[in-house]
Amino acid sequence: MQHQLKTPERPLSPRLTIYRWQPGMIASLAHRASGFALVLFVPLYLWLLRGMTGSTEQFDATSLWLHSGWGKLFLWMVGVSLAYHFCNGIRFLCIDTGWFESRTAMRASAFIVLGLTAVIGLLLVVLL
Amino acid sequence: MRSVKEPGAAHDGFSDWYWQRLSAVVLLLLLPLPLFLLVSVYSGSLDQQSLLDVIDHIYSRVLHTILILALIVHAYVGLKVILEDYVHRIFWRVPLIGAMLVMMTGFGIWWLALIWAWA
């Protein structure tokens, strides 16, 4: 019976290569991806805070950078990540409290959140 | 949640789940405030002196502190769960989570020091 104790090569979670892609799955993965992206920008937030609360020259330099191409790109990426993470976070909290728990509701809400983020992304392109 | 009969083998997974939600609700309520400030500064409707007047206020500092603490907890638990899911080797997982905890704490202390150092 020794051979039965050996652990077979089994797929480890999350089984991205096994499940069929679904809106809810994309929404969950995007939540992680956007959350991770928001953490990666942490040094920039610190730099922004320092710049904005520093001397007048620092403030002007920070403001100038934010209105430059790279600054706008940064604001757009953070904005889209945050918009998605925020909206889908509300969706997750609703699901946790028992609202929209059905399969169809979860699928529909995933589409709504993804669509809303696309709209916000486009709006940011226009407004920035 | 209502149909869960058996907790996981570790029996302490609930605290991660709970802190993640608790910090999420705090962020949901507080994060719009600094975002509003950032938009106001970006659009030029708030100059530096007005910005400093707002964030120097004692209420702002307290809310800012709660926000940063919630942010640290939220980011830490979130990254921890991601690492636990995708990094399967304990050899890598534990040091990575530890390093992340140290970085997050450092970031939080730095940020709080900045907030409270303002005269």
gemmi code that builds the backbone of each chain (N, CA, C; Angstrom):
import gemmi

chains = {
    "A": [
        ("MET", (0.835, -1.206, 0.000), (0.000, 0.000, 0.000), (0.868, 1.254, 0.000)),
        ("GLN", (2.180, 1.093, 0.008), (3.073, 2.236, 0.089), (2.862, 3.228, -1.059)),
        ("HIS", (2.624, 2.688, -2.260), (2.568, 3.558, -3.424), (1.394, 4.526, -3.352)),
        ("GLN", (0.356, 4.185, -2.570), (-0.816, 5.061, -2.517), (-0.538, 6.338, -1.722)),
        ("LEU", (0.485, 6.293, -0.896), (0.764, 7.458, -0.077), (1.466, 8.578, -0.876)),
        ("LYS", (2.055, 8.197, -1.996), (2.736, 9.218, -2.794), (1.725, 10.216, -3.347)),
        ("THR", (2.060, 11.481, -3.234), (1.146, 12.506, -3.752), (1.270, 12.560, -5.270)),
        ("PRO", (0.176, 12.360, -5.960), (0.257, 12.471, -7.417), (0.407, 13.923, -7.841)),
        ("GLU", (0.877, 14.152, -9.065), (0.985, 15.506, -9.589), (-0.412, 16.039, -9.862)),
        ("ARG", (-0.909, 16.827, -8.942), (-2.257, 17.335, -9.174), (-2.193, 18.835, -9.428)),
        ("PRO", (-3.199, 19.357, -10.127), (-3.185, 20.797, -10.402), (-3.372, 21.585, -9.121)),
        ("LEU", (-2.622, 22.668, -8.980), (-2.723, 23.488, -7.785), (-3.641, 24.675, -8.069)),
        ("SER", (-4.298, 25.148, -7.017), (-5.190, 26.279, -7.186), (-4.378, 27.537, -7.457)),
        ("PRO", (-4.903, 28.546, -8.092), (-6.173, 28.576, -8.806), (-6.024, 27.932, -10.183)),
        ("ARG", (-6.954, 27.115, -10.548), (-6.781, 26.283, -11.743), (-7.166, 27.023, -13.011)),
        ("LEU", (-6.347, 28.007, -13.309), (-6.653, 28.884, -14.443), (-6.675, 28.136, -15.760)),
        ("THR", (-5.868, 27.073, -15.858), (-5.774, 26.365, -17.130), (-6.877, 25.328, -17.280)),
        ("ILE", (-7.652, 25.109, -16.231), (-8.649, 24.045, -16.269), (-10.053, 24.596, -16.494)),
        ("TYR", (-10.403, 25.652, -15.763), (-11.758, 26.180, -15.885), (-11.917, 26.983, -17.168)),
        ("ARG", (-13.134, 26.970, -17.682), (-13.466, 27.801, -18.832), (-13.578, 29.243, -18.366)),
        ("TRP", (-13.118, 30.152, -19.204), (-13.153, 31.565, -18.804), (-14.579, 32.069, -18.755)),
        ("GLN", (-14.932, 32.709, -17.642), (-16.277, 33.233, -17.419), (-16.152, 34.694, -16.984)),
        ("PRO", (-17.209, 35.489, -17.167), (-17.141, 36.900, -16.729), (-16.767, 37.041, -15.254)),
        ("GLY", (-17.370, 36.168, -14.409), (-17.081, 36.251, -12.982), (-15.628, 35.957, -12.675)),
        ("MET", (-15.060, 35.027, -13.417), (-13.657, 34.653, -13.216), (-12.747, 35.794, -13.658)),
        ("ILE", (-13.099, 36.404, -14.805), (-12.318, 37.550, -15.284), (-12.401, 38.691, -14.272)),
        ("ALA", (-13.616, 38.899, -13.711), (-13.793, 39.964, -12.727), (-12.924, 39.716, -11.495)),
        ("SER", (-12.874, 38.460, -11.045), (-12.062, 38.132, -9.864), (-10.577, 38.328, -10.147)),
        ("LEU", (-10.134, 37.832, -11.300), (-8.714, 37.961, -11.644), (-8.332, 39.420, -11.815)),
        ("ALA", (-9.207, 40.189, -12.456), (-8.925, 41.613, -12.658), (-8.873, 42.343, -11.321)),
        ("HIS", (-9.649, 41.856, -10.347), (-9.613, 42.470, -9.018), (-8.224, 42.299, -8.402)),
        ("ARG", (-7.682, 41.101, -8.548), (-6.324, 40.849, -8.042), (-5.299, 41.655, -8.805)),
        ("ALA", (-5.432, 41.647, -10.133), (-4.455, 42.358, -10.968), (-4.466, 43.850, -10.655)),
        ("SER", (-5.671, 44.430, -10.532), (-5.743, 45.869, -10.265), (-5.243, 46.180, -8.859)),
        ("GLY", (-5.543, 45.297, -7.902), (-5.051, 45.486, -6.535), (-3.536, 45.454, -6.499)),
        ("PHE", (-2.958, 44.499, -7.232), (-1.506, 44.369, -7.297), (-0.890, 45.615, -7.939)),
        ("ALA", (-1.525, 46.084, -9.020), (-1.033, 47.288, -9.702), (-1.057, 48.490, -8.759)),
        ("LEU", (-2.129, 48.605, -7.971), (-2.235, 49.737, -7.045), (-1.123, 49.699, -6.001)),
        ("VAL", (-0.720, 48.492, -5.577), (0.382, 48.373, -4.615), (1.707, 48.774, -5.270)),
        ("LEU", (1.881, 48.406, -6.557), (3.127, 48.736, -7.248), (3.351, 50.248, -7.330)),
        ("PHE", (2.273, 51.023, -7.330), (2.390, 52.471, -7.448), (2.629, 53.163, -6.108)),
        ("VAL", (2.751, 52.395, -5.030), (2.905, 52.970, -3.693), (4.054, 53.988, -3.601)),
        ("PRO", (5.261, 53.681, -4.146), (6.336, 54.684, -4.061), (5.943, 56.021, -4.692)),
        ("LEU", (5.161, 55.948, -5.764), (4.729, 57.180, -6.417), (3.756, 57.981, -5.552)),
        ("TYR", (2.905, 57.287, -4.795), (1.994, 58.018, -3.907), (2.793, 58.786, -2.863)),
        ("LEU", (3.802, 58.099, -2.306), (4.639, 58.745, -1.293), (5.323, 59.978, -1.878)),
        ("TRP", (5.828, 59.804, -3.101), (6.522, 60.898, -3.776), (5.565, 62.057, -4.032)),
        ("LEU", (4.332, 61.724, -4.419), (3.306, 62.746, -4.647), (2.997, 63.509, -3.365)),
        ("LEU", (2.828, 62.748, -2.269), (2.506, 63.367, -0.980), (3.608, 64.321, -0.549)),
        ("ARG", (4.863, 63.855, -0.705), (6.009, 64.691, -0.349), (6.053, 65.954, -1.195)),
        ("GLY", (5.833, 65.760, -2.489), (5.887, 66.902, -3.402), (4.814, 67.934, -3.104)),
        ("MET", (3.606, 67.437, -2.862), (2.480, 68.364, -2.691), (2.517, 69.081, -1.362)),
        ("THR", (3.149, 68.470, -0.352), (3.174, 69.108, 0.960), (4.523, 69.750, 1.244)),
        ("GLY", (5.438, 69.711, 0.261), (6.760, 70.297, 0.456), (6.763, 71.791, 0.165)),
        ("SER", (7.920, 72.274, -0.317), (8.050, 73.705, -0.616), (7.212, 74.069, -1.838)),
        ("THR", (7.068, 75.358, -2.078), (6.283, 75.821, -3.225), (6.871, 75.297, -4.530)),
        ("GLU", (8.225, 75.278, -4.602), (8.889, 74.785, -5.814), (8.553, 73.311, -6.040)),
        ("GLN", (8.598, 72.537, -4.928), (8.279, 71.105, -5.030), (6.847, 70.913, -5.518)),
        ("PHE", (5.940, 71.721, -4.955), (4.529, 71.631, -5.333), (4.357, 71.921, -6.821)),
        ("ASP", (5.003, 72.994, -7.285), (4.881, 73.362, -8.699), (5.461, 72.286, -9.600)),
        ("ALA", (6.619, 71.718, -9.174), (7.254, 70.668, -9.975), (6.355, 69.442, -10.060)),
        ("THR", (5.756, 69.073, -8.904), (4.863, 67.910, -8.874), (3.651, 68.144, -9.765)),
        ("SER", (3.088, 69.340, -9.660), (1.910, 69.682, -10.455), (2.244, 69.648, -11.949)),
        ("LEU", (3.426, 70.164, -12.280), (3.877, 70.163, -13.681), (4.023, 68.738, -14.191)),
        ("TRP", (4.615, 67.875, -13.341), (4.815, 66.477, -13.752), (3.478, 65.789, -13.976)),
        ("LEU", (2.518, 66.048, -13.077), (1.207, 65.399, -13.201), (0.529, 65.778, -14.518)),
        ("HIS", (0.798, 66.989, -15.006), (0.170, 67.423, -16.252), (0.998, 67.031, -17.472)),
        ("SER", (2.181, 66.420, -17.260), (3.001, 65.979, -18.385), (2.464, 64.638, -18.896)),
        ("GLY", (3.046, 64.162, -19.981), (2.601, 62.900, -20.579), (2.698, 61.726, -19.623)),
        ("TRP", (3.872, 61.565, -18.981), (4.053, 60.456, -18.035), (3.117, 60.579, -16.847)),
        ("GLY", (2.949, 61.808, -16.376), (2.056, 62.046, -15.245), (0.630, 61.645, -15.574)),
        ("LYS", (0.198, 62.018, -16.800), (-1.155, 61.672, -17.216), (-1.310, 60.163, -17.375)),
        ("LEU", (-0.257, 59.527, -17.910), (-0.291, 58.070, -18.058), (-0.415, 57.404, -16.686)),
        ("PHE", (0.386, 57.921, -15.726), (0.324, 57.401, -14.358), (-1.075, 57.578, -13.772)),
        ("LEU", (-1.613, 58.791, -13.911), (-2.942, 59.052, -13.353), (-3.994, 58.163, -14.021)),
        ("TRP", (-3.830, 57.934, -15.325), (-4.802, 57.099, -16.025), (-4.736, 55.653, -15.524)),
        ("MET", (-3.513, 55.127, -15.405), (-3.376, 53.726, -14.968), (-3.873, 53.538, -13.539)),
        ("VAL", (-3.475, 54.465, -12.657), (-3.956, 54.379, -11.274), (-5.468, 54.572, -11.234)),
        ("GLY", (-5.955, 55.523, -12.034), (-7.385, 55.813, -12.049), (-8.210, 54.615, -12.485)),
        ("VAL", (-7.776, 53.968, -13.556), (-8.525, 52.808, -14.064), (-8.452, 51.651, -13.064)),
        ("SER", (-7.235, 51.388, -12.538), (-7.097, 50.302, -11.552), (-7.984, 50.559, -10.345)),
        ("LEU", (-7.940, 51.804, -9.870), (-8.710, 52.147, -8.674), (-10.212, 52.087, -8.954)),
        ("ALA", (-10.616, 52.610, -10.123), (-12.040, 52.593, -10.470), (-12.540, 51.151, -10.490)),
        ("TYR", (-11.754, 50.266, -11.128), (-12.185, 48.877, -11.203), (-12.213, 48.236, -9.815)),
        ("HIS", (-11.105, 48.422, -9.081), (-10.991, 47.780, -7.766), (-12.093, 48.273, -6.829)),
        ("PHE", (-12.416, 49.552, -6.946), (-13.461, 50.160, -6.117), (-14.834, 49.570, -6.456)),
        ("CYS", (-15.175, 49.582, -7.765), (-16.496, 49.090, -8.187), (-16.644, 47.597, -7.901)),
        ("ASN", (-15.615, 46.831, -8.285), (-15.717, 45.389, -8.063), (-15.644, 45.056, -6.569)),
        ("GLY", (-14.954, 45.907, -5.801), (-14.921, 45.715, -4.352), (-16.322, 45.829, -3.760)),
        ("ILE", (-17.074, 46.826, -4.236), (-18.460, 46.978, -3.780), (-19.262, 45.742, -4.188)),
        ("ARG", (-19.004, 45.255, -5.412), (-19.694, 44.046, -5.897), (-19.379, 42.861, -4.981)),
        ("PHE", (-18.098, 42.698, -4.623), (-17.697, 41.582, -3.745), (-18.367, 41.693, -2.375)),
        ("LEU", (-18.403, 42.931, -1.853), (-19.028, 43.118, -0.540), (-20.507, 42.757, -0.601)),
        ("CYS", (-21.165, 43.131, -1.714), (-22.582, 42.781, -1.886), (-22.749, 41.267, -1.913)),
        ("ILE", (-21.882, 40.599, -2.687), (-21.979, 39.140, -2.794), (-21.750, 38.502, -1.417)),
        ("ASP", (-20.793, 39.062, -0.653), (-20.501, 38.505, 0.674), (-21.683, 38.641, 1.618)),
        ("THR", (-22.458, 39.730, 1.441), (-23.607, 39.907, 2.328), (-24.834, 39.167, 1.805)),
        ("GLY", (-24.688, 38.490, 0.665), (-25.778, 37.652, 0.180), (-26.607, 38.248, -0.934)),
        ("TRP", (-26.207, 39.451, -1.417), (-26.928, 40.060, -2.536), (-26.290, 39.623, -3.846)),
        ("PHE", (-27.097, 39.481, -4.879), (-26.630, 39.102, -6.227), (-25.786, 37.834, -6.193)),
        ("GLU", (-26.226, 36.882, -5.405), (-25.415, 35.662, -5.269), (-25.691, 34.636, -6.367)),
        ("SER", (-26.812, 34.791, -7.076), (-27.156, 33.785, -8.079), (-26.164, 33.847, -9.246)),
        ("ARG", (-26.118, 32.785, -10.004), (-25.172, 32.695, -11.102), (-25.391, 33.809, -12.126)),
        ("THR", (-26.660, 34.036, -12.468), (-26.943, 35.062, -13.477), (-26.633, 36.460, -12.942)),
        ("ALA", (-26.943, 36.694, -11.652), (-26.688, 38.013, -11.077), (-25.194, 38.284, -11.010)),
        ("MET", (-24.410, 37.250, -10.665), (-22.960, 37.433, -10.577), (-22.377, 37.723, -11.953)),
        ("ARG", (-22.910, 37.042, -12.961), (-22.423, 37.271, -14.319), (-22.782, 38.684, -14.783)),
        ("ALA", (-24.036, 39.052, -14.533), (-24.486, 40.385, -14.959), (-23.702, 41.478, -14.253)),
        ("SER", (-23.500, 41.320, -12.926), (-22.794, 42.362, -12.179), (-21.333, 42.448, -12.620)),
        ("ALA", (-20.749, 41.295, -13.003), (-19.376, 41.322, -13.507), (-19.306, 42.142, -14.791)),
        ("PHE", (-20.281, 41.932, -15.682), (-20.326, 42.711, -16.921), (-20.500, 44.196, -16.629)),
        ("ILE", (-21.394, 44.503, -15.672), (-21.657, 45.909, -15.336), (-20.377, 46.580, -14.838)),
        ("VAL", (-19.671, 45.888, -13.921), (-18.459, 46.468, -13.345), (-17.392, 46.659, -14.413)),
        ("LEU", (-17.211, 45.650, -15.281), (-16.204, 45.759, -16.340), (-16.572, 46.888, -17.309)),
        ("GLY", (-17.869, 46.985, -17.642), (-18.320, 48.042, -18.541), (-18.130, 49.421, -17.933)),
        ("LEU", (-18.472, 49.530, -16.657), (-18.326, 50.797, -15.932), (-16.869, 51.246, -15.943)),
        ("THR", (-15.948, 50.298, -15.735), (-14.525, 50.633, -15.743), (-14.092, 51.122, -17.122)),
        ("ALA", (-14.601, 50.468, -18.166), (-14.272, 50.905, -19.532), (-14.742, 52.334, -19.753)),
        ("VAL", (-15.947, 52.650, -19.276), (-16.486, 54.003, -19.424), (-15.609, 55.007, -18.674)),
        ("ILE", (-15.237, 54.653, -17.425), (-14.394, 55.552, -16.627), (-13.038, 55.739, -17.303)),
        ("GLY", (-12.495, 54.643, -17.858), (-11.223, 54.724, -18.570), (-11.297, 55.701, -19.728)),
        ("LEU", (-12.378, 55.629, -20.504), (-12.559, 56.549, -21.631), (-12.739, 57.987, -21.137)),
        ("LEU", (-13.532, 58.140, -20.072), (-13.757, 59.467, -19.499), (-12.434, 60.089, -19.060)),
        ("LEU", (-11.563, 59.269, -18.436), (-10.274, 59.777, -17.958), (-9.409, 60.229, -19.127)),
        ("VAL", (-9.476, 59.505, -20.243), (-8.705, 59.914, -21.426), (-9.131, 61.304, -21.856)),
        ("VAL", (-10.449, 61.553, -21.830), (-10.972, 62.854, -22.255), (-10.633, 63.939, -21.234)),
        ("LEU", (-10.787, 63.611, -19.943), (-10.685, 64.638, -18.901), (-9.245, 64.978, -18.529)),
        ("LEU", (-8.322, 64.023, -18.604), (-6.953, 64.290, -18.134), (-6.217, 65.261, -19.045)),
    ],
    "B": [
        ("MET", (-21.631, 31.646, 2.030), (-21.150, 31.620, 3.417), (-22.091, 30.822, 4.323)),
        ("ARG", (-23.375, 30.918, 4.044), (-24.332, 30.294, 4.955), (-24.248, 28.771, 4.921)),
        ("SER", (-23.775, 28.247, 3.775), (-23.768, 26.796, 3.633), (-22.431, 26.174, 4.031)),
        ("VAL", (-21.495, 26.981, 4.526), (-20.192, 26.428, 4.900), (-20.345, 25.583, 6.156)),
        ("LYS", (-19.945, 24.308, 6.060), (-20.075, 23.433, 7.229), (-18.736, 23.246, 7.924)),
        ("GLU", (-17.695, 23.009, 7.098), (-16.387, 22.724, 7.669), (-15.452, 23.895, 7.410)),
        ("PRO", (-14.809, 24.427, 8.421), (-13.777, 25.416, 8.151), (-12.546, 24.735, 7.556)),
        ("GLY", (-11.614, 25.507, 7.026), (-10.413, 24.920, 6.455), (-9.575, 24.241, 7.513)),
        ("ALA", (-8.549, 23.518, 7.046), (-7.715, 22.760, 7.968), (-6.944, 23.664, 8.920)),
        ("ALA", (-6.647, 24.902, 8.455), (-5.837, 25.794, 9.285), (-6.664, 26.428, 10.404)),
        ("HIS", (-7.978, 26.550, 10.197), (-8.905, 27.109, 11.187), (-8.691, 28.586, 11.479)),
        ("ASP", (-7.798, 29.259, 10.743), (-7.645, 30.686, 11.015), (-7.798, 31.517, 9.742)),
        ("GLY", (-8.399, 30.932, 8.733), (-8.593, 31.665, 7.486), (-9.606, 32.784, 7.613)),
        ("PHE", (-10.501, 32.655, 8.581), (-11.565, 33.645, 8.698), (-11.021, 35.028, 9.017)),
        ("SER", (-9.942, 35.104, 9.789), (-9.447, 36.421, 10.184), (-8.949, 37.198, 8.963)),
        ("ASP", (-8.273, 36.524, 8.020), (-7.860, 37.191, 6.780), (-9.076, 37.739, 6.045)),
        ("TRP", (-10.049, 36.868, 5.900), (-11.274, 37.239, 5.176), (-11.935, 38.430, 5.849)),
        ("TYR", (-12.033, 38.368, 7.171), (-12.721, 39.403, 7.926), (-11.992, 40.747, 7.838)),
        ("TRP", (-10.677, 40.738, 8.044), (-9.909, 41.983, 7.998), (-9.930, 42.592, 6.605)),
        ("GLN", (-9.932, 41.729, 5.602), (-9.989, 42.222, 4.226), (-11.278, 43.019, 4.000)),
        ("ARG", (-12.410, 42.510, 4.502), (-13.703, 43.180, 4.326), (-13.814, 44.418, 5.190)),
        ("LEU", (-13.352, 44.293, 6.431), (-13.432, 45.427, 7.348), (-12.641, 46.615, 6.794)),
        ("SER", (-11.401, 46.350, 6.352), (-10.581, 47.426, 5.809), (-11.185, 47.945, 4.501)),
        ("ALA", (-11.828, 47.048, 3.744), (-12.453, 47.477, 2.486), (-13.554, 48.499, 2.752)),
        ("VAL", (-14.353, 48.255, 3.795), (-15.445, 49.188, 4.108), (-14.879, 50.535, 4.547)),
        ("VAL", (-13.809, 50.504, 5.363), (-13.177, 51.759, 5.789), (-12.668, 52.532, 4.573)),
        ("LEU", (-12.004, 51.818, 3.653), (-11.475, 52.470, 2.456), (-12.594, 53.007, 1.577)),
        ("LEU", (-13.662, 52.241, 1.485), (-14.821, 52.655, 0.687), (-15.333, 54.011, 1.164)),
        ("LEU", (-15.330, 54.204, 2.480), (-15.848, 55.444, 3.046), (-14.826, 56.579, 2.989)),
        ("LEU", (-13.542, 56.271, 3.217), (-12.539, 57.330, 3.368), (-11.788, 57.686, 2.087)),
        ("LEU", (-11.591, 56.734, 1.200), (-10.759, 56.984, 0.021), (-11.293, 58.094, -0.890)),
        ("PRO", (-12.625, 58.260, -1.023), (-13.103, 59.355, -1.876), (-12.607, 60.734, -1.432)),
        ("LEU", (-12.316, 60.916, -0.134), (-11.898, 62.231, 0.348), (-10.557, 62.676, -0.257)),
        ("PRO", (-9.455, 61.887, -0.107), (-8.210, 62.316, -0.738), (-8.295, 62.350, -2.264)),
        ("LEU", (-9.134, 61.490, -2.843), (-9.301, 61.515, -4.300), (-9.890, 62.853, -4.736)),
        ("PHE", (-10.867, 63.314, -3.963), (-11.491, 64.600, -4.251), (-10.449, 65.723, -4.173)),
        ("LEU", (-9.578, 65.645, -3.143), (-8.510, 66.641, -2.983), (-7.565, 66.605, -4.185)),
        ("LEU", (-7.195, 65.394, -4.608), (-6.255, 65.246, -5.722), (-6.851, 65.840, -6.996)),
        ("VAL", (-8.132, 65.550, -7.234), (-8.803, 66.094, -8.423), (-8.851, 67.616, -8.357)),
        ("SER", (-9.143, 68.148, -7.146), (-9.202, 69.606, -6.987), (-7.850, 70.246, -7.270)),
        ("VAL", (-6.766, 69.614, -6.786), (-5.429, 70.155, -7.022), (-5.073, 70.044, -8.498)),
        ("TYR", (-5.404, 68.921, -9.087), (-5.062, 68.693, -10.498), (-5.762, 69.698, -11.403)),
        ("SER", (-7.038, 69.968, -11.081), (-7.799, 70.884, -11.927), (-7.451, 72.343, -11.636)),
        ("GLY", (-6.670, 72.572, -10.565), (-6.240, 73.935, -10.261), (-7.191, 74.713, -9.371)),
        ("SER", (-8.277, 74.086, -8.921), (-9.241, 74.821, -8.101), (-8.808, 74.879, -6.635)),
        ("LEU", (-7.718, 74.155, -6.300), (-7.214, 74.180, -4.926), (-5.715, 74.448, -5.001)),
        ("ASP", (-5.249, 75.582, -4.438), (-3.807, 75.835, -4.465), (-3.134, 75.168, -3.265)),
        ("GLN", (-1.794, 75.273, -3.207), (-1.073, 74.511, -2.188), (-1.467, 74.932, -0.780)),
        ("GLN", (-1.615, 76.244, -0.565), (-1.919, 76.706, 0.792), (-3.268, 76.162, 1.268)),
        ("SER", (-4.270, 76.163, 0.369), (-5.589, 75.638, 0.744), (-5.505, 74.139, 1.007)),
        ("LEU", (-4.705, 73.456, 0.182), (-4.531, 72.008, 0.384), (-3.925, 71.727, 1.750)),
        ("LEU", (-2.864, 72.501, 2.086), (-2.211, 72.302, 3.381), (-3.162, 72.628, 4.531)),
        ("ASP", (-3.989, 73.664, 4.340), (-4.962, 74.006, 5.380), (-5.904, 72.838, 5.653)),
        ("VAL", (-6.317, 72.173, 4.568), (-7.244, 71.042, 4.727), (-6.558, 69.881, 5.438)),
        ("ILE", (-5.357, 69.468, 4.925), (-4.775, 68.235, 5.464), (-4.034, 68.451, 6.782)),
        ("ASP", (-3.773, 69.709, 7.140), (-3.151, 69.970, 8.443), (-4.147, 69.884, 9.590)),
        ("HIS", (-5.420, 69.997, 9.253), (-6.454, 69.997, 10.283), (-6.418, 68.681, 11.066)),
        ("ILE", (-6.705, 68.778, 12.375), (-6.575, 67.584, 13.220), (-7.518, 66.465, 12.771)),
        ("TYR", (-8.738, 66.826, 12.342), (-9.670, 65.794, 11.863), (-9.106, 65.087, 10.628)),
        ("SER", (-8.488, 65.903, 9.747), (-7.903, 65.313, 8.549), (-6.804, 64.339, 8.914)),
        ("ARG", (-5.966, 64.735, 9.878), (-4.856, 63.856, 10.262), (-5.367, 62.547, 10.843)),
        ("VAL", (-6.405, 62.630, 11.671), (-6.950, 61.406, 12.274), (-7.553, 60.511, 11.186)),
        ("LEU", (-8.376, 61.112, 10.293), (-8.985, 60.330, 9.216), (-7.906, 59.751, 8.300)),
        ("HIS", (-6.873, 60.578, 8.017), (-5.754, 60.156, 7.181), (-5.052, 58.935, 7.802)),
        ("THR", (-4.874, 58.999, 9.137), (-4.219, 57.892, 9.836), (-5.042, 56.611, 9.731)),
        ("ILE", (-6.367, 56.735, 9.962), (-7.233, 55.556, 9.855), (-7.180, 55.004, 8.437)),
        ("LEU", (-7.184, 55.929, 7.448), (-7.125, 55.517, 6.044), (-5.858, 54.723, 5.748)),
        ("ILE", (-4.715, 55.246, 6.208), (-3.443, 54.576, 5.914), (-3.387, 53.205, 6.603)),
        ("LEU", (-3.874, 53.123, 7.855), (-3.867, 51.835, 8.557), (-4.739, 50.825, 7.804)),
        ("ALA", (-5.932, 51.272, 7.369), (-6.819, 50.374, 6.624), (-6.170, 49.955, 5.307)),
        ("LEU", (-5.500, 50.905, 4.662), (-4.832, 50.625, 3.389), (-3.740, 49.573, 3.557)),
        ("ILE", (-2.959, 49.715, 4.641), (-1.871, 48.778, 4.896), (-2.437, 47.371, 5.141)),
        ("VAL", (-3.457, 47.291, 5.988), (-4.064, 45.992, 6.285), (-4.613, 45.377, 5.000)),
        ("HIS", (-5.331, 46.203, 4.222), (-5.975, 45.716, 3.007), (-4.942, 45.215, 1.990)),
        ("ALA", (-3.890, 46.017, 1.786), (-2.863, 45.639, 0.814), (-2.102, 44.404, 1.291)),
        ("TYR", (-1.810, 44.356, 2.591), (-1.068, 43.210, 3.120), (-1.857, 41.917, 2.960)),
        ("VAL", (-3.114, 41.921, 3.404), (-3.907, 40.689, 3.314), (-4.117, 40.300, 1.851)),
        ("GLY", (-4.365, 41.320, 1.000), (-4.591, 41.040, -0.417), (-3.390, 40.377, -1.060)),
        ("LEU", (-2.196, 40.953, -0.831), (-0.988, 40.380, -1.427), (-0.674, 39.015, -0.818)),
        ("LYS", (-0.957, 38.863, 0.472), (-0.700, 37.593, 1.152), (-1.546, 36.488, 0.502)),
        ("VAL", (-2.813, 36.790, 0.262), (-3.699, 35.792, -0.337), (-3.237, 35.454, -1.754)),
        ("ILE", (-2.786, 36.476, -2.500), (-2.295, 36.226, -3.858), (-1.063, 35.318, -3.803)),
        ("LEU", (-0.119, 35.649, -2.901), (1.101, 34.851, -2.786), (0.768, 33.417, -2.374)),
        ("GLU", (-0.188, 33.275, -1.437), (-0.551, 31.931, -0.985), (-1.161, 31.111, -2.114)),
        ("ASP", (-1.826, 31.799, -3.038), (-2.460, 31.081, -4.145), (-1.481, 30.708, -5.248)),
        ("TYR", (-0.541, 31.597, -5.553), (0.287, 31.380, -6.734), (1.697, 30.893, -6.420)),
        ("VAL", (2.184, 31.143, -5.214), (3.526, 30.676, -4.866), (3.370, 29.398, -4.049)),
        ("HIS", (3.632, 28.261, -4.688), (3.325, 26.994, -4.036), (4.452, 26.476, -3.151)),
        ("ARG", (5.683, 26.922, -3.427), (6.806, 26.452, -2.620), (6.912, 27.263, -1.329)),
        ("ILE", (6.826, 26.563, -0.198), (6.901, 27.225, 1.100), (8.213, 28.006, 1.225)),
        ("PHE", (9.277, 27.434, 0.604), (10.597, 28.039, 0.647), (10.557, 29.482, 0.147)),
        ("TRP", (9.746, 29.741, -0.890), (9.617, 31.095, -1.422), (8.497, 31.867, -0.760)),
        ("ARG", (7.403, 31.151, -0.450), (6.201, 31.836, 0.007), (6.426, 32.591, 1.321)),
        ("VAL", (7.002, 31.900, 2.288), (7.139, 32.501, 3.625), (8.050, 33.732, 3.606)),
        ("PRO", (9.264, 33.651, 2.985), (10.091, 34.863, 2.934), (9.430, 36.003, 2.162)),
        ("LEU", (8.693, 35.663, 1.088), (8.039, 36.705, 0.295), (6.981, 37.434, 1.123)),
        ("ILE", (6.173, 36.653, 1.853), (5.135, 37.271, 2.690), (5.789, 38.108, 3.785)),
        ("GLY", (6.882, 37.588, 4.352), (7.595, 38.333, 5.399), (8.164, 39.629, 4.862)),
        ("ALA", (8.809, 39.560, 3.683), (9.404, 40.761, 3.087), (8.331, 41.796, 2.802)),
        ("MET", (7.185, 41.309, 2.322), (6.078, 42.206, 2.013), (5.553, 42.894, 3.270)),
        ("LEU", (5.469, 42.107, 4.347), (4.999, 42.666, 5.615), (5.925, 43.786, 6.079)),
        ("VAL", (7.244, 43.535, 5.945), (8.225, 44.551, 6.359), (8.084, 45.799, 5.494)),
        ("MET", (7.939, 45.607, 4.156), (7.826, 46.759, 3.260), (6.562, 47.564, 3.551)),
        ("MET", (5.457, 46.852, 3.754), (4.189, 47.525, 4.037), (4.269, 48.322, 5.338)),
        ("THR", (4.858, 47.706, 6.355), (4.980, 48.390, 7.635), (5.851, 49.635, 7.491)),
        ("GLY", (6.971, 49.477, 6.767), (7.859, 50.609, 6.540), (7.151, 51.742, 5.832)),
        ("PHE", (6.397, 51.388, 4.793), (5.634, 52.382, 4.042), (4.643, 53.099, 4.948)),
        ("GLY", (3.964, 52.321, 5.788), (2.965, 52.900, 6.686), (3.594, 53.854, 7.687)),
        ("ILE", (4.727, 53.438, 8.271), (5.389, 54.292, 9.258), (5.869, 55.580, 8.603)),
        ("TRP", (6.444, 55.461, 7.408), (6.927, 56.620, 6.664), (5.791, 57.604, 6.411)),
        ("TRP", (4.680, 57.045, 5.940), (3.528, 57.887, 5.600), (2.971, 58.571, 6.852)),
        ("LEU", (2.811, 57.806, 7.922), (2.268, 58.375, 9.168), (3.207, 59.441, 9.719)),
        ("ALA", (4.528, 59.189, 9.599), (5.497, 60.177, 10.073), (5.337, 61.475, 9.293)),
        ("LEU", (5.143, 61.359, 7.964), (4.949, 62.545, 7.134), (3.714, 63.323, 7.584)),
        ("ILE", (2.615, 62.587, 7.819), (1.363, 63.245, 8.203), (1.521, 63.991, 9.519)),
        ("TRP", (2.123, 63.317, 10.505), (2.148, 63.900, 11.850), (3.299, 64.865, 12.060)),
        ("ALA", (4.268, 64.905, 11.115), (5.404, 65.815, 11.273), (5.059, 67.231, 10.842)),
        ("TRP", (3.958, 67.387, 10.081), (3.622, 68.727, 9.618), (3.344, 69.659, 10.786)),
        ("ALA", (3.914, 70.832, 10.728), (3.744, 71.776, 11.831), (2.367, 72.444, 11.765)),
    ],
}
model = gemmi.Model(1)
for chain_id, residues in chains.items():
    chain = gemmi.Chain(chain_id)
    for i, (resn, *xyz) in enumerate(residues, 1):
        res = gemmi.Residue()
        res.name, res.seqid = resn, gemmi.SeqId(i, " ")
        for name, pos in zip(("N", "CA", "C"), xyz):
            atom = gemmi.Atom()
            atom.name, atom.element = name, gemmi.Element(name[0])
            atom.pos, atom.b_iso = gemmi.Position(*pos), 0.0
            res.add_atom(atom)
        chain.add_residue(res)
    model.add_chain(chain)
structure = gemmi.Structure()
structure.add_model(model)
structure.setup_entities()
